Amino acid sequence: MRITCPLCGARDRREFTYYGASVYADRPAEGAAPEVWDDYLHLRDNPAGEITDLWYHELGCSAWIEVTRNTVTHAISATRLLADRATPTKKGARS
């Protein structure tokens, strides 16, 4: 499998380390309820179809990238730097 790094171009998958679903980047707010942290740490969807994952270009430019791919065909439809995505709203913030 080849992954296109936004900085380095198309590279072999072995240069990257897979870190899971991109929701890991949407960390709960400081002081969030334990249930929110439990959901964040332990509950994941496992869909058949298109998903967005986090990958680290460990043997290249050290960039964190989001890879949108199909879990059935493994076809990659998009890549982008994690730093380029919109900052998510913190979940579970207590008032």
PDB file of N, CA, C and O in Angstrom:
ATOM      1  N   MET A   1       0.858  -1.176   0.000  1.00  0.00           N
ATOM      2  CA  MET A   1       0.000   0.000   0.000  1.00  0.00           C
ATOM      3  C   MET A   1       0.900   1.234   0.000  1.00  0.00           C
ATOM      4  O   MET A   1       1.918   1.271   0.691  1.00  0.00           O
ATOM      5  N   ARG A   2       0.518   2.232  -0.776  1.00  0.00           N
ATOM      6  CA  ARG A   2       1.249   3.496  -0.829  1.00  0.00           C
ATOM      7  C   ARG A   2       0.368   4.578  -0.234  1.00  0.00           C
ATOM      8  O   ARG A   2      -0.832   4.639  -0.503  1.00  0.00           O
ATOM      9  N   ILE A   3       0.974   5.429   0.578  1.00  0.00           N
ATOM     10  CA  ILE A   3       0.271   6.551   1.203  1.00  0.00           C
ATOM     11  C   ILE A   3       0.924   7.828   0.700  1.00  0.00           C
ATOM     12  O   ILE A   3       2.149   7.949   0.712  1.00  0.00           O
ATOM     13  N   THR A   4       0.117   8.773   0.262  1.00  0.00           N
ATOM     14  CA  THR A   4       0.653  10.047  -0.214  1.00  0.00           C
ATOM     15  C   THR A   4       0.764  11.013   0.957  1.00  0.00           C
ATOM     16  O   THR A   4      -0.240  11.510   1.466  1.00  0.00           O
ATOM     17  N   CYS A   5       1.997  11.272   1.375  1.00  0.00           N
ATOM     18  CA  CYS A   5       2.253  12.265   2.417  1.00  0.00           C
ATOM     19  C   CYS A   5       2.125  13.646   1.770  1.00  0.00           C
ATOM     20  O   CYS A   5       2.688  13.873   0.699  1.00  0.00           O
ATOM     21  N   PRO A   6       1.400  14.568   2.398  1.00  0.00           N
ATOM     22  CA  PRO A   6       1.267  15.909   1.824  1.00  0.00           C
ATOM     23  C   PRO A   6       2.608  16.643   1.673  1.00  0.00           C
ATOM     24  O   PRO A   6       2.720  17.574   0.875  1.00  0.00           O
ATOM     25  N   LEU A   7       3.616  16.224   2.434  1.00  0.00           N
ATOM     26  CA  LEU A   7       4.922  16.880   2.369  1.00  0.00           C
ATOM     27  C   LEU A   7       5.944  16.124   1.517  1.00  0.00           C
ATOM     28  O   LEU A   7       6.785  16.744   0.866  1.00  0.00           O
ATOM     29  N   CYS A   8       5.875  14.789   1.518  1.00  0.00           N
ATOM     30  CA  CYS A   8       6.899  13.974   0.861  1.00  0.00           C
ATOM     31  C   CYS A   8       6.445  13.289  -0.417  1.00  0.00           C
ATOM     32  O   CYS A   8       7.274  12.780  -1.171  1.00  0.00           O
ATOM     33  N   GLY A   9       5.143  13.268  -0.672  1.00  0.00           N
ATOM     34  CA  GLY A   9       4.632  12.561  -1.841  1.00  0.00           C
ATOM     35  C   GLY A   9       4.302  11.110  -1.514  1.00  0.00           C
ATOM     36  O   GLY A   9       4.223  10.735  -0.345  1.00  0.00           O
ATOM     37  N   ALA A  10       4.110  10.297  -2.548  1.00  0.00           N
ATOM     38  CA  ALA A  10       3.728   8.894  -2.374  1.00  0.00           C
ATOM     39  C   ALA A  10       4.875   8.106  -1.750  1.00  0.00           C
ATOM     40  O   ALA A  10       6.007   8.137  -2.232  1.00  0.00           O
ATOM     41  N   ARG A  11       4.558   7.403  -0.673  1.00  0.00           N
ATOM     42  CA  ARG A  11       5.574   6.649   0.072  1.00  0.00           C
ATOM     43  C   ARG A  11       5.018   5.271   0.428  1.00  0.00           C
ATOM     44  O   ARG A  11       3.803   5.071   0.456  1.00  0.00           O
ATOM     45  N   ASP A  12       5.906   4.333   0.697  1.00  0.00           N
ATOM     46  CA  ASP A  12       5.505   2.996   1.116  1.00  0.00           C
ATOM     47  C   ASP A  12       4.869   3.044   2.507  1.00  0.00           C
ATOM     48  O   ASP A  12       5.303   3.816   3.361  1.00  0.00           O
ATOM     49  N   ARG A  13       3.853   2.231   2.732  1.00  0.00           N
ATOM     50  CA  ARG A  13       3.146   2.200   4.000  1.00  0.00           C
ATOM     51  C   ARG A  13       4.075   1.893   5.177  1.00  0.00           C
ATOM     52  O   ARG A  13       3.798   2.307   6.302  1.00  0.00           O
ATOM     53  N   ARG A  14       5.152   1.187   4.938  1.00  0.00           N
ATOM     54  CA  ARG A  14       6.070   0.820   6.022  1.00  0.00           C
ATOM     55  C   ARG A  14       6.802   2.020   6.619  1.00  0.00           C
ATOM     56  O   ARG A  14       7.410   1.897   7.683  1.00  0.00           O
ATOM     57  N   GLU A  15       6.757   3.172   5.960  1.00  0.00           N
ATOM     58  CA  GLU A  15       7.351   4.386   6.525  1.00  0.00           C
ATOM     59  C   GLU A  15       6.451   5.016   7.584  1.00  0.00           C
ATOM     60  O   GLU A  15       6.893   5.888   8.332  1.00  0.00           O
ATOM     61  N   PHE A  16       5.201   4.584   7.653  1.00  0.00           N
ATOM     62  CA  PHE A  16       4.197   5.193   8.522  1.00  0.00           C
ATOM     63  C   PHE A  16       3.835   4.262   9.675  1.00  0.00           C
ATOM     64  O   PHE A  16       3.969   3.042   9.576  1.00  0.00           O
ATOM     65  N   THR A  17       3.378   4.859  10.762  1.00  0.00           N
ATOM     66  CA  THR A  17       2.832   4.105  11.889  1.00  0.00           C
ATOM     67  C   THR A  17       1.366   4.464  12.021  1.00  0.00           C
ATOM     68  O   THR A  17       1.000   5.637  12.085  1.00  0.00           O
ATOM     69  N   TYR A  18       0.525   3.428  12.062  1.00  0.00           N
ATOM     70  CA  TYR A  18      -0.924   3.608  12.185  1.00  0.00           C
ATOM     71  C   TYR A  18      -1.278   3.870  13.644  1.00  0.00           C
ATOM     72  O   TYR A  18      -0.810   3.156  14.531  1.00  0.00           O
ATOM     73  N   TYR A  19      -2.104   4.893  13.903  1.00  0.00           N
ATOM     74  CA  TYR A  19      -2.491   5.225  15.273  1.00  0.00           C
ATOM     75  C   TYR A  19      -3.979   5.138  15.537  1.00  0.00           C
ATOM     76  O   TYR A  19      -4.415   5.473  16.638  1.00  0.00           O
ATOM     77  N   GLY A  20      -4.773   4.707  14.582  1.00  0.00           N
ATOM     78  CA  GLY A  20      -6.198   4.514  14.828  1.00  0.00           C
ATOM     79  C   GLY A  20      -7.063   5.587  14.202  1.00  0.00           C
ATOM     80  O   GLY A  20      -6.611   6.408  13.404  1.00  0.00           O
ATOM     81  N   ALA A  21      -8.321   5.548  14.593  1.00  0.00           N
ATOM     82  CA  ALA A  21      -9.317   6.474  14.050  1.00  0.00           C
ATOM     83  C   ALA A  21      -8.947   7.919  14.361  1.00  0.00           C
ATOM     84  O   ALA A  21      -8.353   8.209  15.400  1.00  0.00           O
ATOM     85  N   SER A  22      -9.299   8.814  13.458  1.00  0.00           N
ATOM     86  CA  SER A  22      -8.945  10.226  13.635  1.00  0.00           C
ATOM     87  C   SER A  22      -9.641  10.866  14.829  1.00  0.00           C
ATOM     88  O   SER A  22      -9.267  11.967  15.234  1.00  0.00           O
ATOM     89  N   VAL A  23     -10.644  10.207  15.402  1.00  0.00           N
ATOM     90  CA  VAL A  23     -11.309  10.772  16.584  1.00  0.00           C
ATOM     91  C   VAL A  23     -10.363  10.842  17.781  1.00  0.00           C
ATOM     92  O   VAL A  23     -10.652  11.544  18.750  1.00  0.00           O
ATOM     93  N   TYR A  24      -9.231  10.122  17.729  1.00  0.00           N
ATOM     94  CA  TYR A  24      -8.238  10.239  18.804  1.00  0.00           C
ATOM     95  C   TYR A  24      -7.710  11.667  18.917  1.00  0.00           C
ATOM     96  O   TYR A  24      -7.262  12.081  19.987  1.00  0.00           O
ATOM     97  N   ALA A  25      -7.760  12.412  17.832  1.00  0.00           N
ATOM     98  CA  ALA A  25      -7.300  13.805  17.858  1.00  0.00           C
ATOM     99  C   ALA A  25      -8.320  14.723  18.526  1.00  0.00           C
ATOM    100  O   ALA A  25      -7.995  15.862  18.860  1.00  0.00           O
ATOM    101  N   ASP A  26      -9.545  14.247  18.725  1.00  0.00           N
ATOM    102  CA  ASP A  26     -10.616  15.037  19.350  1.00  0.00           C
ATOM    103  C   ASP A  26     -10.704  14.707  20.837  1.00  0.00           C
ATOM    104  O   ASP A  26     -11.708  14.173  21.308  1.00  0.00           O
ATOM    105  N   ARG A  27      -9.665  15.025  21.549  1.00  0.00           N
ATOM    106  CA  ARG A  27      -9.552  14.712  22.976  1.00  0.00           C
ATOM    107  C   ARG A  27     -10.610  15.462  23.786  1.00  0.00           C
ATOM    108  O   ARG A  27     -10.892  16.625  23.496  1.00  0.00           O
ATOM    109  N   PRO A  28     -11.204  14.810  24.804  1.00  0.00           N
ATOM    110  CA  PRO A  28     -12.187  15.508  25.647  1.00  0.00           C
ATOM    111  C   PRO A  28     -11.568  16.702  26.382  1.00  0.00           C
ATOM    112  O   PRO A  28     -10.354  16.785  26.568  1.00  0.00           O
ATOM    113  N   ALA A  29     -12.435  17.607  26.785  1.00  0.00           N
ATOM    114  CA  ALA A  29     -11.996  18.799  27.511  1.00  0.00           C
ATOM    115  C   ALA A  29     -11.462  18.417  28.889  1.00  0.00           C
ATOM    116  O   ALA A  29     -11.857  17.404  29.467  1.00  0.00           O
ATOM    117  N   GLU A  30     -10.564  19.239  29.397  1.00  0.00           N
ATOM    118  CA  GLU A  30     -10.076  19.050  30.758  1.00  0.00           C
ATOM    119  C   GLU A  30     -11.267  19.125  31.703  1.00  0.00           C
ATOM    120  O   GLU A  30     -12.100  20.023  31.577  1.00  0.00           O
ATOM    121  N   GLY A  31     -11.356  18.204  32.637  1.00  0.00           N
ATOM    122  CA  GLY A  31     -12.465  18.191  33.579  1.00  0.00           C
ATOM    123  C   GLY A  31     -13.709  17.502  33.050  1.00  0.00           C
ATOM    124  O   GLY A  31     -14.762  17.564  33.685  1.00  0.00           O
ATOM    125  N   ALA A  32     -13.610  16.840  31.890  1.00  0.00           N
ATOM    126  CA  ALA A  32     -14.766  16.129  31.332  1.00  0.00           C
ATOM    127  C   ALA A  32     -15.157  14.978  32.250  1.00  0.00           C
ATOM    128  O   ALA A  32     -14.326  14.442  32.983  1.00  0.00           O
ATOM    129  N   ALA A  33     -16.409  14.612  32.199  1.00  0.00           N
ATOM    130  CA  ALA A  33     -16.935  13.530  33.036  1.00  0.00           C
ATOM    131  C   ALA A  33     -16.231  12.208  32.711  1.00  0.00           C
ATOM    132  O   ALA A  33     -15.788  12.007  31.580  1.00  0.00           O
ATOM    133  N   PRO A  34     -16.126  11.311  33.689  1.00  0.00           N
ATOM    134  CA  PRO A  34     -15.492  10.013  33.449  1.00  0.00           C
ATOM    135  C   PRO A  34     -16.131   9.232  32.295  1.00  0.00           C
ATOM    136  O   PRO A  34     -15.440   8.507  31.579  1.00  0.00           O
ATOM    137  N   GLU A  35     -17.437   9.378  32.117  1.00  0.00           N
ATOM    138  CA  GLU A  35     -18.123   8.670  31.032  1.00  0.00           C
ATOM    139  C   GLU A  35     -17.623   9.142  29.663  1.00  0.00           C
ATOM    140  O   GLU A  35     -17.504   8.352  28.726  1.00  0.00           O
ATOM    141  N   VAL A  36     -17.334  10.435  29.566  1.00  0.00           N
ATOM    142  CA  VAL A  36     -16.823  10.994  28.312  1.00  0.00           C
ATOM    143  C   VAL A  36     -15.436  10.423  28.022  1.00  0.00           C
ATOM    144  O   VAL A  36     -15.138  10.053  26.887  1.00  0.00           O
ATOM    145  N   TRP A  37     -14.591  10.354  29.052  1.00  0.00           N
ATOM    146  CA  TRP A  37     -13.260   9.779  28.885  1.00  0.00           C
ATOM    147  C   TRP A  37     -13.342   8.290  28.553  1.00  0.00           C
ATOM    148  O   TRP A  37     -12.560   7.798  27.740  1.00  0.00           O
ATOM    149  N   ASP A  38     -14.267   7.576  29.165  1.00  0.00           N
ATOM    150  CA  ASP A  38     -14.446   6.157  28.869  1.00  0.00           C
ATOM    151  C   ASP A  38     -14.810   5.967  27.396  1.00  0.00           C
ATOM    152  O   ASP A  38     -14.252   5.100  26.723  1.00  0.00           O
ATOM    153  N   ASP A  39     -15.737   6.769  26.901  1.00  0.00           N
ATOM    154  CA  ASP A  39     -16.113   6.695  25.485  1.00  0.00           C
ATOM    155  C   ASP A  39     -14.913   6.982  24.586  1.00  0.00           C
ATOM    156  O   ASP A  39     -14.688   6.279  23.601  1.00  0.00           O
ATOM    157  N   TYR A  40     -14.147   8.012  24.927  1.00  0.00           N
ATOM    158  CA  TYR A  40     -12.987   8.417  24.127  1.00  0.00           C
ATOM    159  C   TYR A  40     -11.922   7.309  24.080  1.00  0.00           C
ATOM    160  O   TYR A  40     -11.359   7.029  23.021  1.00  0.00           O
ATOM    161  N   LEU A  41     -11.658   6.693  25.214  1.00  0.00           N
ATOM    162  CA  LEU A  41     -10.582   5.713  25.308  1.00  0.00           C
ATOM    163  C   LEU A  41     -10.956   4.310  24.835  1.00  0.00           C
ATOM    164  O   LEU A  41     -10.104   3.583  24.324  1.00  0.00           O
ATOM    165  N   HIS A  42     -12.213   3.925  24.999  1.00  0.00           N
ATOM    166  CA  HIS A  42     -12.549   2.515  24.814  1.00  0.00           C
ATOM    167  C   HIS A  42     -13.573   2.186  23.736  1.00  0.00           C
ATOM    168  O   HIS A  42     -13.609   1.047  23.270  1.00  0.00           O
ATOM    169  N   LEU A  43     -14.394   3.123  23.327  1.00  0.00           N
ATOM    170  CA  LEU A  43     -15.464   2.805  22.384  1.00  0.00           C
ATOM    171  C   LEU A  43     -15.124   3.308  20.983  1.00  0.00           C
ATOM    172  O   LEU A  43     -14.897   4.501  20.781  1.00  0.00           O
ATOM    173  N   ARG A  44     -15.090   2.395  20.027  1.00  0.00           N
ATOM    174  CA  ARG A  44     -14.771   2.749  18.645  1.00  0.00           C
ATOM    175  C   ARG A  44     -15.752   2.064  17.704  1.00  0.00           C
ATOM    176  O   ARG A  44     -16.184   0.937  17.950  1.00  0.00           O
ATOM    177  N   ASP A  45     -16.093   2.752  16.634  1.00  0.00           N
ATOM    178  CA  ASP A  45     -16.866   2.142  15.564  1.00  0.00           C
ATOM    179  C   ASP A  45     -15.912   1.313  14.707  1.00  0.00           C
ATOM    180  O   ASP A  45     -14.717   1.602  14.638  1.00  0.00           O
ATOM    181  N   ASN A  46     -16.438   0.301  14.068  1.00  0.00           N
ATOM    182  CA  ASN A  46     -15.654  -0.523  13.157  1.00  0.00           C
ATOM    183  C   ASN A  46     -16.440  -0.683  11.861  1.00  0.00           C
ATOM    184  O   ASN A  46     -16.922  -1.773  11.549  1.00  0.00           O
ATOM    185  N   PRO A  47     -16.568   0.417  11.101  1.00  0.00           N
ATOM    186  CA  PRO A  47     -17.434   0.380   9.921  1.00  0.00           C
ATOM    187  C   PRO A  47     -16.780  -0.326   8.729  1.00  0.00           C
ATOM    188  O   PRO A  47     -15.556  -0.376   8.608  1.00  0.00           O
ATOM    189  N   ALA A  48     -17.614  -0.856   7.874  1.00  0.00           N
ATOM    190  CA  ALA A  48     -17.160  -1.337   6.570  1.00  0.00           C
ATOM    191  C   ALA A  48     -17.425  -0.194   5.601  1.00  0.00           C
ATOM    192  O   ALA A  48     -18.574   0.196   5.394  1.00  0.00           O
ATOM    193  N   GLY A  49     -16.380   0.333   5.019  1.00  0.00           N
ATOM    194  CA  GLY A  49     -16.530   1.470   4.116  1.00  0.00           C
ATOM    195  C   GLY A  49     -15.486   2.530   4.410  1.00  0.00           C
ATOM    196  O   GLY A  49     -14.405   2.226   4.914  1.00  0.00           O
ATOM    197  N   GLU A  50     -15.808   3.766   4.097  1.00  0.00           N
ATOM    198  CA  GLU A  50     -14.853   4.864   4.214  1.00  0.00           C
ATOM    199  C   GLU A  50     -14.695   5.330   5.660  1.00  0.00           C
ATOM    200  O   GLU A  50     -15.677   5.562   6.366  1.00  0.00           O
ATOM    201  N   ILE A  51     -13.437   5.461   6.084  1.00  0.00           N
ATOM    202  CA  ILE A  51     -13.099   5.961   7.416  1.00  0.00           C
ATOM    203  C   ILE A  51     -11.908   6.909   7.287  1.00  0.00           C
ATOM    204  O   ILE A  51     -11.256   6.964   6.245  1.00  0.00           O
ATOM    205  N   THR A  52     -11.634   7.652   8.358  1.00  0.00           N
ATOM    206  CA  THR A  52     -10.463   8.526   8.399  1.00  0.00           C
ATOM    207  C   THR A  52      -9.606   8.110   9.587  1.00  0.00           C
ATOM    208  O   THR A  52     -10.081   8.047  10.721  1.00  0.00           O
ATOM    209  N   ASP A  53      -8.331   7.828   9.307  1.00  0.00           N
ATOM    210  CA  ASP A  53      -7.390   7.343  10.311  1.00  0.00           C
ATOM    211  C   ASP A  53      -6.251   8.330  10.517  1.00  0.00           C
ATOM    212  O   ASP A  53      -6.000   9.195   9.679  1.00  0.00           O
ATOM    213  N   LEU A  54      -5.567   8.185  11.647  1.00  0.00           N
ATOM    214  CA  LEU A  54      -4.344   8.937  11.922  1.00  0.00           C
ATOM    215  C   LEU A  54      -3.137   8.064  11.599  1.00  0.00           C
ATOM    216  O   LEU A  54      -3.073   6.899  11.991  1.00  0.00           O
ATOM    217  N   TRP A  55      -2.200   8.634  10.891  1.00  0.00           N
ATOM    218  CA  TRP A  55      -0.943   7.963  10.584  1.00  0.00           C
ATOM    219  C   TRP A  55       0.195   8.938  10.896  1.00  0.00           C
ATOM    220  O   TRP A  55       0.061  10.147  10.712  1.00  0.00           O
ATOM    221  N   TYR A  56       1.311   8.391  11.369  1.00  0.00           N
ATOM    222  CA  TYR A  56       2.500   9.182  11.691  1.00  0.00           C
ATOM    223  C   TYR A  56       3.596   8.797  10.703  1.00  0.00           C
ATOM    224  O   TYR A  56       3.920   7.616  10.570  1.00  0.00           O
ATOM    225  N   HIS A  57       4.166   9.770  10.017  1.00  0.00           N
ATOM    226  CA  HIS A  57       5.220   9.490   9.032  1.00  0.00           C
ATOM    227  C   HIS A  57       6.561   9.364   9.756  1.00  0.00           C
ATOM    228  O   HIS A  57       7.417  10.247   9.701  1.00  0.00           O
ATOM    229  N   GLU A  58       6.698   8.248  10.422  1.00  0.00           N
ATOM    230  CA  GLU A  58       7.833   8.002  11.312  1.00  0.00           C
ATOM    231  C   GLU A  58       9.180   7.957  10.599  1.00  0.00           C
ATOM    232  O   GLU A  58      10.165   8.493  11.107  1.00  0.00           O
ATOM    233  N   LEU A  59       9.234   7.335   9.450  1.00  0.00           N
ATOM    234  CA  LEU A  59      10.503   7.206   8.732  1.00  0.00           C
ATOM    235  C   LEU A  59      10.646   8.236   7.623  1.00  0.00           C
ATOM    236  O   LEU A  59      11.423   8.052   6.686  1.00  0.00           O
ATOM    237  N   GLY A  60       9.901   9.308   7.737  1.00  0.00           N
ATOM    238  CA  GLY A  60       9.954  10.379   6.740  1.00  0.00           C
ATOM    239  C   GLY A  60      10.058  11.722   7.430  1.00  0.00           C
ATOM    240  O   GLY A  60      11.029  11.991   8.136  1.00  0.00           O
ATOM    241  N   CYS A  61       9.061  12.562   7.227  1.00  0.00           N
ATOM    242  CA  CYS A  61       9.088  13.948   7.698  1.00  0.00           C
ATOM    243  C   CYS A  61       8.538  14.136   9.113  1.00  0.00           C
ATOM    244  O   CYS A  61       8.503  15.262   9.610  1.00  0.00           O
ATOM    245  N   SER A  62       8.112  13.065   9.765  1.00  0.00           N
ATOM    246  CA  SER A  62       7.555  13.104  11.127  1.00  0.00           C
ATOM    247  C   SER A  62       6.231  13.858  11.218  1.00  0.00           C
ATOM    248  O   SER A  62       5.880  14.373  12.280  1.00  0.00           O
ATOM    249  N   ALA A  63       5.505  13.923  10.124  1.00  0.00           N
ATOM    250  CA  ALA A  63       4.205  14.608  10.121  1.00  0.00           C
ATOM    251  C   ALA A  63       3.100  13.649  10.555  1.00  0.00           C
ATOM    252  O   ALA A  63       3.159  12.449  10.286  1.00  0.00           O
ATOM    253  N   TRP A  64       2.094  14.200  11.231  1.00  0.00           N
ATOM    254  CA  TRP A  64       0.855  13.477  11.515  1.00  0.00           C
ATOM    255  C   TRP A  64      -0.085  13.766  10.365  1.00  0.00           C
ATOM    256  O   TRP A  64      -0.313  14.926  10.022  1.00  0.00           O
ATOM    257  N   ILE A  65      -0.637  12.713   9.761  1.00  0.00           N
ATOM    258  CA  ILE A  65      -1.563  12.924   8.657  1.00  0.00           C
ATOM    259  C   ILE A  65      -2.856  12.144   8.883  1.00  0.00           C
ATOM    260  O   ILE A  65      -2.881  11.119   9.563  1.00  0.00           O
ATOM    261  N   GLU A  66      -3.923  12.665   8.292  1.00  0.00           N
ATOM    262  CA  GLU A  66      -5.201  11.962   8.256  1.00  0.00           C
ATOM    263  C   GLU A  66      -5.313  11.286   6.897  1.00  0.00           C
ATOM    264  O   GLU A  66      -5.109  11.917   5.861  1.00  0.00           O
ATOM    265  N   VAL A  67      -5.634  10.012   6.911  1.00  0.00           N
ATOM    266  CA  VAL A  67      -5.789   9.237   5.685  1.00  0.00           C
ATOM    267  C   VAL A  67      -7.233   8.760   5.608  1.00  0.00           C
ATOM    268  O   VAL A  67      -7.703   8.051   6.498  1.00  0.00           O
ATOM    269  N   THR A  68      -7.930   9.140   4.560  1.00  0.00           N
ATOM    270  CA  THR A  68      -9.292   8.661   4.334  1.00  0.00           C
ATOM    271  C   THR A  68      -9.191   7.467   3.400  1.00  0.00           C
ATOM    272  O   THR A  68      -8.683   7.578   2.285  1.00  0.00           O
ATOM    273  N   ARG A  69      -9.686   6.311   3.871  1.00  0.00           N
ATOM    274  CA  ARG A  69      -9.565   5.085   3.087  1.00  0.00           C
ATOM    275  C   ARG A  69     -10.806   4.225   3.256  1.00  0.00           C
ATOM    276  O   ARG A  69     -11.595   4.413   4.181  1.00  0.00           O
ATOM    277  N   ASN A  70     -10.955   3.293   2.354  1.00  0.00           N
ATOM    278  CA  ASN A  70     -12.057   2.348   2.402  1.00  0.00           C
ATOM    279  C   ASN A  70     -11.563   1.082   3.093  1.00  0.00           C
ATOM    280  O   ASN A  70     -10.573   0.493   2.662  1.00  0.00           O
ATOM    281  N   THR A  71     -12.242   0.653   4.166  1.00  0.00           N
ATOM    282  CA  THR A  71     -11.800  -0.519   4.922  1.00  0.00           C
ATOM    283  C   THR A  71     -12.045  -1.827   4.178  1.00  0.00           C
ATOM    284  O   THR A  71     -11.473  -2.857   4.537  1.00  0.00           O
ATOM    285  N   VAL A  72     -12.879  -1.800   3.159  1.00  0.00           N
ATOM    286  CA  VAL A  72     -13.159  -3.009   2.385  1.00  0.00           C
ATOM    287  C   VAL A  72     -12.126  -3.181   1.275  1.00  0.00           C
ATOM    288  O   VAL A  72     -11.589  -4.274   1.091  1.00  0.00           O
ATOM    289  N   THR A  73     -11.845  -2.113   0.539  1.00  0.00           N
ATOM    290  CA  THR A  73     -10.934  -2.187  -0.606  1.00  0.00           C
ATOM    291  C   THR A  73      -9.520  -1.703  -0.286  1.00  0.00           C
ATOM    292  O   THR A  73      -8.590  -1.970  -1.047  1.00  0.00           O
ATOM    293  N   HIS A  74      -9.351  -1.000   0.825  1.00  0.00           N
ATOM    294  CA  HIS A  74      -8.087  -0.363   1.230  1.00  0.00           C
ATOM    295  C   HIS A  74      -7.669   0.767   0.294  1.00  0.00           C
ATOM    296  O   HIS A  74      -6.539   1.249   0.373  1.00  0.00           O
ATOM    297  N   ALA A  75      -8.559   1.188  -0.579  1.00  0.00           N
ATOM    298  CA  ALA A  75      -8.270   2.311  -1.474  1.00  0.00           C
ATOM    299  C   ALA A  75      -8.241   3.606  -0.673  1.00  0.00           C
ATOM    300  O   ALA A  75      -9.141   3.869   0.124  1.00  0.00           O
ATOM    301  N   ILE A  76      -7.211   4.412  -0.883  1.00  0.00           N
ATOM    302  CA  ILE A  76      -7.065   5.695  -0.197  1.00  0.00           C
ATOM    303  C   ILE A  76      -7.645   6.781  -1.092  1.00  0.00           C
ATOM    304  O   ILE A  76      -7.263   6.912  -2.255  1.00  0.00           O
ATOM    305  N   SER A  77      -8.576   7.562  -0.535  1.00  0.00           N
ATOM    306  CA  SER A  77      -9.219   8.611  -1.328  1.00  0.00           C
ATOM    307  C   SER A  77      -8.687  10.006  -1.017  1.00  0.00           C
ATOM    308  O   SER A  77      -8.846  10.914  -1.833  1.00  0.00           O
ATOM    309  N   ALA A  78      -8.056  10.200   0.152  1.00  0.00           N
ATOM    310  CA  ALA A  78      -7.541  11.530   0.501  1.00  0.00           C
ATOM    311  C   ALA A  78      -6.522  11.427   1.633  1.00  0.00           C
ATOM    312  O   ALA A  78      -6.583  10.524   2.468  1.00  0.00           O
ATOM    313  N   THR A  79      -5.590  12.371   1.637  1.00  0.00           N
ATOM    314  CA  THR A  79      -4.669  12.542   2.764  1.00  0.00           C
ATOM    315  C   THR A  79      -4.513  14.032   3.016  1.00  0.00           C
ATOM    316  O   THR A  79      -4.601  14.841   2.092  1.00  0.00           O
ATOM    317  N   ARG A  80      -4.281  14.388   4.267  1.00  0.00           N
ATOM    318  CA  ARG A  80      -4.002  15.790   4.603  1.00  0.00           C
ATOM    319  C   ARG A  80      -3.252  15.824   5.929  1.00  0.00           C
ATOM    320  O   ARG A  80      -3.317  14.886   6.723  1.00  0.00           O
ATOM    321  N   LEU A  81      -2.546  16.916   6.147  1.00  0.00           N
ATOM    322  CA  LEU A  81      -1.852  17.098   7.414  1.00  0.00           C
ATOM    323  C   LEU A  81      -2.872  17.266   8.527  1.00  0.00           C
ATOM    324  O   LEU A  81      -3.874  17.960   8.355  1.00  0.00           O
ATOM    325  N   LEU A  82      -2.626  16.645   9.650  1.00  0.00           N
ATOM    326  CA  LEU A  82      -3.524  16.785  10.790  1.00  0.00           C
ATOM    327  C   LEU A  82      -3.598  18.245  11.222  1.00  0.00           C
ATOM    328  O   LEU A  82      -4.652  18.705  11.660  1.00  0.00           O
ATOM    329  N   ALA A  83      -2.507  18.967  11.107  1.00  0.00           N
ATOM    330  CA  ALA A  83      -2.475  20.381  11.494  1.00  0.00           C
ATOM    331  C   ALA A  83      -3.382  21.245  10.627  1.00  0.00           C
ATOM    332  O   ALA A  83      -3.745  22.350  11.029  1.00  0.00           O
ATOM    333  N   ASP A  84      -3.756  20.760   9.442  1.00  0.00           N
ATOM    334  CA  ASP A  84      -4.602  21.541   8.536  1.00  0.00           C
ATOM    335  C   ASP A  84      -6.094  21.383   8.799  1.00  0.00           C
ATOM    336  O   ASP A  84      -6.897  22.098   8.199  1.00  0.00           O
ATOM    337  N   ARG A  85      -6.483  20.473   9.671  1.00  0.00           N
ATOM    338  CA  ARG A  85      -7.915  20.288   9.928  1.00  0.00           C
ATOM    339  C   ARG A  85      -8.407  21.333  10.915  1.00  0.00           C
ATOM    340  O   ARG A  85      -7.621  21.898  11.676  1.00  0.00           O
ATOM    341  N   ALA A  86      -9.692  21.585  10.901  1.00  0.00           N
ATOM    342  CA  ALA A  86     -10.293  22.549  11.829  1.00  0.00           C
ATOM    343  C   ALA A  86     -10.169  22.018  13.253  1.00  0.00           C
ATOM    344  O   ALA A  86     -10.275  20.812  13.477  1.00  0.00           O
ATOM    345  N   THR A  87      -9.949  22.899  14.202  1.00  0.00           N
ATOM    346  CA  THR A  87      -9.861  22.504  15.602  1.00  0.00           C
ATOM    347  C   THR A  87     -11.245  22.111  16.095  1.00  0.00           C
ATOM    348  O   THR A  87     -12.176  22.913  16.025  1.00  0.00           O
ATOM    349  N   PRO A  88     -11.394  20.875  16.598  1.00  0.00           N
ATOM    350  CA  PRO A  88     -12.717  20.436  17.052  1.00  0.00           C
ATOM    351  C   PRO A  88     -13.106  21.083  18.374  1.00  0.00           C
ATOM    352  O   PRO A  88     -12.255  21.553  19.130  1.00  0.00           O
ATOM    353  N   THR A  89     -14.391  21.098  18.634  1.00  0.00           N
ATOM    354  CA  THR A  89     -14.896  21.560  19.921  1.00  0.00           C
ATOM    355  C   THR A  89     -14.602  20.490  20.955  1.00  0.00           C
ATOM    356  O   THR A  89     -14.799  19.304  20.690  1.00  0.00           O
ATOM    357  N   LYS A  90     -14.137  20.885  22.121  1.00  0.00           N
ATOM    358  CA  LYS A  90     -13.856  19.926  23.183  1.00  0.00           C
ATOM    359  C   LYS A  90     -15.154  19.324  23.692  1.00  0.00           C
ATOM    360  O   LYS A  90     -16.110  20.044  23.979  1.00  0.00           O
ATOM    361  N   LYS A  91     -15.185  18.006  23.802  1.00  0.00           N
ATOM    362  CA  LYS A  91     -16.381  17.303  24.243  1.00  0.00           C
ATOM    363  C   LYS A  91     -16.410  17.179  25.762  1.00  0.00           C
ATOM    364  O   LYS A  91     -15.371  17.026  26.403  1.00  0.00           O
ATOM    365  N   GLY A  92     -17.598  17.246  26.322  1.00  0.00           N
ATOM    366  CA  GLY A  92     -17.790  16.927  27.727  1.00  0.00           C
ATOM    367  C   GLY A  92     -17.299  17.958  28.714  1.00  0.00           C
ATOM    368  O   GLY A  92     -17.105  17.630  29.884  1.00  0.00           O
ATOM    369  N   ALA A  93     -17.092  19.184  28.294  1.00  0.00           N
ATOM    370  CA  ALA A  93     -16.628  20.218  29.224  1.00  0.00           C
ATOM    371  C   ALA A  93     -17.698  20.471  30.281  1.00  0.00           C
ATOM    372  O   ALA A  93     -18.877  20.625  29.965  1.00  0.00           O
ATOM    373  N   ARG A  94     -17.272  20.511  31.523  1.00  0.00           N
ATOM    374  CA  ARG A  94     -18.201  20.803  32.616  1.00  0.00           C
ATOM    375  C   ARG A  94     -18.284  22.302  32.824  1.00  0.00           C
ATOM    376  O   ARG A  94     -17.276  23.005  32.756  1.00  0.00           O
ATOM    377  N   SER A  95     -19.463  22.778  33.072  1.00  0.00           N
ATOM    378  CA  SER A  95     -19.653  24.220  33.279  1.00  0.00           C
ATOM    379  C   SER A  95     -19.216  24.621  34.664  1.00  0.00           C
ATOM    380  O   SER A  95     -19.301  25.796  35.022  1.00  0.00           O
TER     381      SER A  95
END
